[in-house]
Amino acid sequence: DEVMSRDVLAVEADSSIIDLAQKMGKNKPKSYPVTEDGKLIGLVTRSAILESLWENRTTCDVPNDKL
């Protein structure tokens, strides 16, 4: 069994949180390497994206429908 993958999906440092969330929804990784000018500068995790989305929500982001 291989423990690494050569086909790594990376994101650019200037990617928006919404773009990252959409990518994670499609590809289901737990994290993405973050690159800038082709160089690795960090790693963004699913939990960090969810935390950022939660912290930056507004009242209009939360549905308020009566059941």
N, C-alpha and C positions, 0 to 999 in steps of 0.2 A: 504494500500500500504506500502511496505517495502521501507525504505530509505537507507538501507545498503545492501551490498552483502557479503556473507560468502565466496564465491568462488572468491577470488581476485587473479589476475595474477600479480605476482611480478617479478622483474628482479634483477639479482645479480649486485653488484657494479662494477664488472669487465667486464660487458657486453659492447660490442662495439656499437658505434652509428649506424652502419649499421645493426647490429642485432636488436637493438631497433626499428629502422625505419621499418624493415621487420615485426617485431611482431605487431607494431601499424597498419601496412597496413592490416594485417590479422584479427586482433581482434577489431580494431576501438575504443580503449579507448582514452580518452583525457589525461590520465596520468597513470603512473605506480608507485607503491611503489618500492623503491630500498632497497634491503636487503644485509646484509653482515653477514655471519655466523648465518643466521636465525633471525637476529635482524633488525628492520626497521631503516634505516639511512637517508632516504630522499624520495623525490618524483621527478620524471622526467616527464615533460609535453611534449605534442606533439609540442608545439611552441618552446620549448627549443631544441628539437631534430632537427626541421626544421631550426632553427637559426644556430645550430652547423654545419649542413650539408651545408648550404649556405655559412657560413664563411670559411669553409674548402674546398670549391670546387676549382678545377683547370680549366685551359682553356680547357683541354681535356675532362672535365665533361660536358661542354656546347656544344650541337650540333651546327654545323656551316654549315648546308646544305642549299643550295639555293633552293628556291621554284620555 
